[in-house]
Amino acid sequence: MRAAIGSTNPIKVAATRSVMRRIFGAGVVIVPVAGGVSAQPWGDVETRRGAIHRAHTALLNATDAELGLGLEGGVRTCAYAGAGPFLESSSLYR
């Protein structure tokens, strides 16, 4: 099996190669794909849209892959923002 990743980002490619090789024994084809969303996606909907676009486009453009993968980093708002002792003592982490 071969998977196509819709990115040339070295971190995304390395992570994808590692997982695909270790879990599935599969190779990875790198396909340059624009995210199809803003440079910094905002919110879950736009981030998912970018990842799906990358996966679909990568699979369409890689003739020797059976699986398309898209990784898209995005920003979302969170009610629990902060750092330091607050987070360590928060009930969210128990």
C-alpha positions as CSV (number, residue, x, y, z in Angstrom):
1,M,0.0,0.0,0.0
2,R,1.1,3.6,-0.7
3,A,-0.4,6.7,0.8
4,A,-0.2,10.2,-0.8
5,I,0.3,13.1,1.6
6,G,-0.9,16.5,0.4
7,S,2.0,18.5,1.7
8,T,5.7,19.2,1.3
9,N,6.1,20.4,4.9
10,P,9.0,18.3,6.3
11,I,7.4,17.8,9.7
12,K,4.1,16.6,8.3
13,V,5.9,14.3,5.8
14,A,8.2,12.8,8.5
15,A,5.3,12.2,10.8
16,T,3.2,10.6,8.1
17,R,6.1,8.4,6.9
18,S,6.8,7.2,10.4
19,V,3.2,6.2,11.1
20,M,2.5,4.7,7.8
21,R,5.6,2.6,7.8
22,R,5.3,1.5,11.5
23,I,1.6,0.7,11.5
24,F,0.8,-0.3,8.0
25,G,4.2,-1.1,6.4
26,A,3.3,1.5,3.7
27,G,5.2,4.0,1.7
28,V,4.3,7.6,1.2
29,V,4.2,9.7,-1.9
30,I,4.7,13.5,-1.4
31,V,2.2,15.6,-3.5
32,P,2.5,19.4,-3.3
33,V,-1.0,20.7,-2.6
34,A,-2.2,24.1,-1.5
35,G,-4.5,24.0,1.5
36,G,-7.4,25.5,-0.2
37,V,-8.1,27.6,2.9
38,S,-6.6,30.7,4.4
39,A,-2.9,30.7,5.3
40,Q,-3.9,30.3,9.0
41,P,-7.2,28.4,9.2
42,W,-9.4,29.6,11.9
43,G,-11.8,27.2,13.6
44,D,-12.5,23.5,13.3
45,V,-14.6,23.8,10.1
46,E,-12.0,25.6,8.1
47,T,-9.2,23.4,9.4
48,R,-11.0,20.2,8.5
49,R,-11.9,21.6,5.1
50,G,-8.2,22.2,4.4
51,A,-7.2,18.7,5.6
52,I,-9.9,17.1,3.5
53,H,-9.0,19.2,0.4
54,R,-5.3,18.2,0.8
55,A,-6.1,14.5,1.2
56,H,-8.5,14.4,-1.8
57,T,-6.3,16.4,-4.1
58,A,-3.2,14.3,-3.1
59,L,-5.0,11.1,-4.0
60,L,-6.3,12.5,-7.3
61,N,-2.7,13.5,-8.3
62,A,-0.8,10.5,-7.1
63,T,-1.1,7.7,-9.7
64,D,0.5,5.1,-7.4
65,A,-1.4,5.7,-4.1
66,E,-4.4,4.0,-2.6
67,L,-4.9,6.4,0.3
68,G,-4.9,10.2,0.5
69,L,-3.8,12.0,3.7
70,G,-4.2,15.7,4.6
71,L,-2.8,17.4,7.6
72,E,-3.9,21.0,8.3
73,G,-3.0,23.1,11.3
74,G,-5.5,25.6,12.5
75,V,-6.4,27.9,15.4
76,R,-9.5,27.7,17.5
77,T,-10.8,29.6,20.5
78,C,-10.8,27.8,23.9
79,A,-12.6,28.7,27.1
80,Y,-9.6,27.4,29.1
81,A,-6.6,29.5,28.0
82,G,-3.8,30.0,30.4
83,A,-0.5,28.6,31.5
84,G,1.3,27.6,34.6
85,P,-0.1,26.3,37.9
86,F,-3.7,27.0,36.9
87,L,-3.6,24.3,34.2
88,E,-1.8,21.8,36.4
89,S,-4.4,22.1,39.1
90,S,-7.4,22.4,36.8
91,S,-10.1,19.7,37.0
92,L,-9.7,19.3,33.2
93,Y,-6.4,17.5,33.8
94,R,-7.5,15.0,36.5
